Amino acid sequence: MGHSVVQKLQWPIVTELPSLSPAPDSAATAAQAPQAGSAAPAGVAYPKTIKSFVRRAGRTTTGQAKAFEDLGPRFVLPYAAAPLDAPAAFGRTAPLILEIGFGMGEATAHIARVRPGDNFLCCEVHEPGVGALLKRIGEQEIGNIRILQHDAVEVIDHMLAPASLDGVHIFFPDPWHKTKHNKRRLIQSPLVAKLAARLKPGGYLHCATDWEPYAQQMLEVLGAEPLLANTASGFAPQPDYRPLTKFENRGLRLGHGVWDIVFVRRN
């Protein structure tokens, strides 16, 4: 089973750029909506939740700001605590891939270009990263990406229906190296269970990390989820669609390893 699934996850390189989809009639904004159910009863403190990310301070460049202005209304979706209408959001019906945390968008843009038949719903809270991906979308004329600048866990909880995803990408999430911070790691059993429930049978979950202890934890957590099956006997070969980023190449030159983990939803 593992070998055949891995073969299915190899995509041919596409040299022709997909065209930008038509702009919708009304503009969407990148502003965050208030969290659903954020009101606490009088006198009761709002319960704290452990986040797997911190909102980093960063400077948005002039080019990124212009991309926000020009392309944000078309490609950035507003968060809403209601099921996402993916065909309406993308202007077509196609396999839907969720990406959690895309950094500066280098790998995201590449994958969207080599897989023009898929729709990519990408979550990132870091504003310069969102601006950088919007800039790539404009420069490379990519039409099959939509961005949610919002906490991915809330997007999963409130916007994605069961069996609505064909794939999930989680590449190089923060490893939270210190033992006392391991609880902040994104790949934990509760999140994996949510993702597995939202995958269609045969859909895949692809994680990658350059931190070996985190890679081992990923393998253990995904292996313990009853709805998922590993495509390999352990770590998976790197699928053709995932590129080596500048950051990853630098790490490899320094002798750092990279581990891919690919599981599929059982039928």
HELIX and SHEET records of a PDB file:
HELIX    1   1 GLY A    2  LYS A    8  1                                   7    
HELIX    2   2 THR A   62  PHE A   75  1                                  14    
HELIX    3   3 ALA A   86  PHE A   90  1                                   5    
HELIX    4   4 GLU A  106  VAL A  114  1                                   9    
HELIX    5   5 GLU A  127  GLN A  140  1                                  14    
HELIX    6   6 ALA A  152  MET A  159  1                                   8    
HELIX    7   7 THR A  179  ARG A  184  5                                   6    
HELIX    8   8 SER A  189  ARG A  198  1                                  10    
HELIX    9   9 GLU A  212  GLY A  223  1                                  12    
HELIX   10  10 LYS A  246  ARG A  253  1                                   8    
SHEET    1   A 7 ILE A 145  LEU A 148  0                                        
SHEET    2   A 7 ASN A 119  CYS A 123  1                                        
SHEET    3   A 7 LEU A  96  ILE A 100  1                                        
SHEET    4   A 7 LEU A 165  PHE A 171  1                                        
SHEET    5   A 7 LEU A 199  THR A 209  1                                        
SHEET    6   A 7 TRP A 259  ARG A 265 -1                                        
SHEET    7   A 7 LEU A 228  ASN A 230 -1                                        
END                                                                             
